[in-house]
């Protein structure tokens, strides 16, 4: 069984820092509404929870 590590800290209302074993990311957005996440691995994700258990997500890669 692999060991996993994930920790999330709220630094300001609507701003979270997420840490895991391989990368770090920062997320902007509140519980209701769109979220924008930027990761240290070059991944940008925009996501939003929709009514009825649906969700929407779009992920893109940044050129380094």
KOLGU-154494 format. One line per 5 residues: number of its first residue (from 1); for each residue x, y negated, z negated of C-alpha. Coordinates in pm, 1 decimal, m for minus. Last residue first. Layout:
REM KOLGU-154494
NUM) X Y Z | ...;
//
This chain:
REM KOLGU-154494
64) 803.0 m2603.3 1917.5 | 489.1 m2592.2 2127.8 | 178.8 m2585.1 1910.7 | m51.6 m2282.7 1922.6 | m430.2 m2310.5 1927.0;
59) m709.2 m2162.4 1717.5 | m1081.4 m2233.6 1751.1 | m1330.2 m2105.2 1493.7 | m1707.7 m2102.3 1458.6 | m1909.8 m1930.7 1190.7;
54) m2244.8 m1765.4 1154.0 | m2395.8 m1650.4 827.3 | m2731.8 m1808.3 900.0 | m2617.3 m2169.0 904.8 | m2276.0 m2252.6 1055.2;
49) m1938.4 m2249.8 884.2 | m1684.5 m2461.7 1071.0 | m1332.5 m2404.9 1198.7 | m1043.8 m2589.7 1359.0 | m715.6 m2402.2 1355.7;
44) m365.7 m2523.1 1442.4 | m91.0 m2259.0 1450.2 | 275.9 m2353.1 1465.7 | 408.7 m2111.6 1201.0 | 410.4 m2388.4 936.9;
39) 30.9 m2397.5 960.2 | m214.3 m2682.3 1029.1 | m575.8 m2629.7 924.1 | m874.7 m2848.8 1018.6 | m1207.6 m2776.1 853.5;
34) m1553.1 m2879.9 978.4 | m1849.1 m2934.1 751.1 | m1973.8 m2809.1 416.7 | m1692.7 m2695.9 187.0 | m1487.0 m3008.2 252.9;
29) m1213.5 m3064.3 507.4 | m837.7 m3082.4 549.7 | m626.5 m2768.3 519.3 | m248.8 m2752.6 478.6 | m45.5 m2447.4 561.4;
24) 252.4 m2248.1 438.0 | 405.1 m1936.5 584.8 | 541.5 m1584.6 539.5 | 446.3 m1466.9 190.2 | 146.4 m1691.4 149.3;
19) 86.2 m2048.3 46.8 | m216.7 m2267.9 110.5 | m220.5 m2640.0 32.3 | m570.5 m2787.5 9.7 | m718.1 m3128.4 92.3;
14) m1091.9 m3210.0 65.9 | m1066.2 m3371.0 m277.5 | m692.9 m3400.9 m340.1 | m419.5 m3146.0 m421.2 | m632.2 m2830.6 m421.1;
9) m397.8 m2535.5 m447.0 | m425.2 m2203.0 m262.6 | m223.5 m1890.4 m333.8 | m172.0 m1578.0 m126.2 | 65.7 m1288.6 m187.2;
4) 29.8 m940.2 m50.3 | 195.4 m612.8 m142.6 | 158.8 m333.2 106.5 | 0.0 0.0 0.0;
//
